[in-house]
Amino acid sequence: MKRYIFAAIGYLTTGVGVYHTFFGGFTFYGLLILMFGFFGIIASEAYYKKLKTD
């Protein structure tokens, strides 16, 4: 269950970052949010066993 919550946070953060980067004016903060979202997706999907979020 923790894995799905962690993945959902990553996907939602990526969505907010995409919106702010591409549709809200290309700003540093939008790009930063996008990068945090991508990191969350990578961490939740690729390293879920090491993070113990089964």
C-alpha positions as CSV (number, residue, x, y, z in Angstrom):
1,M,0.0,0.0,0.0
2,K,2.8,2.4,0.8
3,R,4.2,1.8,-2.7
4,Y,1.1,3.0,-4.3
5,I,0.9,6.1,-2.1
6,F,4.5,6.9,-2.8
7,A,4.0,6.4,-6.6
8,A,0.8,8.6,-6.5
9,I,2.7,11.4,-4.8
10,G,5.4,11.2,-7.5
11,Y,3.0,11.2,-10.4
12,L,1.0,14.1,-8.9
13,T,4.1,16.1,-8.4
14,T,5.2,15.4,-11.9
15,G,1.8,16.6,-13.2
16,V,2.0,19.8,-11.3
17,G,5.6,20.3,-12.6
18,V,4.5,19.7,-16.2
19,Y,1.7,22.2,-15.8
20,H,3.9,24.9,-14.3
21,T,6.8,24.3,-16.7
22,F,4.9,24.0,-20.0
23,F,1.6,25.9,-19.5
24,G,2.3,28.3,-16.7
25,G,5.4,30.0,-18.1
26,F,8.8,28.3,-18.1
27,T,10.2,29.1,-14.6
28,F,12.9,27.6,-12.5
29,Y,10.4,26.5,-9.8
30,G,8.2,24.6,-12.3
31,L,11.3,22.8,-13.5
32,L,12.4,22.0,-10.0
33,I,8.9,20.6,-9.1
34,L,9.1,18.5,-12.3
35,M,12.5,17.1,-11.4
36,F,11.3,16.2,-7.9
37,G,8.3,14.4,-9.5
38,F,10.5,12.5,-11.9
39,F,12.8,11.5,-9.0
40,G,9.7,10.3,-7.0
41,I,8.6,8.2,-9.9
42,I,12.0,6.6,-10.5
43,A,12.4,5.9,-6.8
44,S,8.9,4.4,-6.4
45,E,9.0,2.3,-9.5
46,A,12.6,1.2,-9.8
47,Y,13.8,1.0,-6.2
48,Y,10.7,0.0,-4.3
49,K,12.3,-3.1,-2.9
50,K,15.3,-1.2,-1.6
51,L,13.1,1.5,-0.1
52,K,10.9,-1.3,1.5
53,T,7.6,0.2,0.2
54,D,6.0,-3.1,-0.7
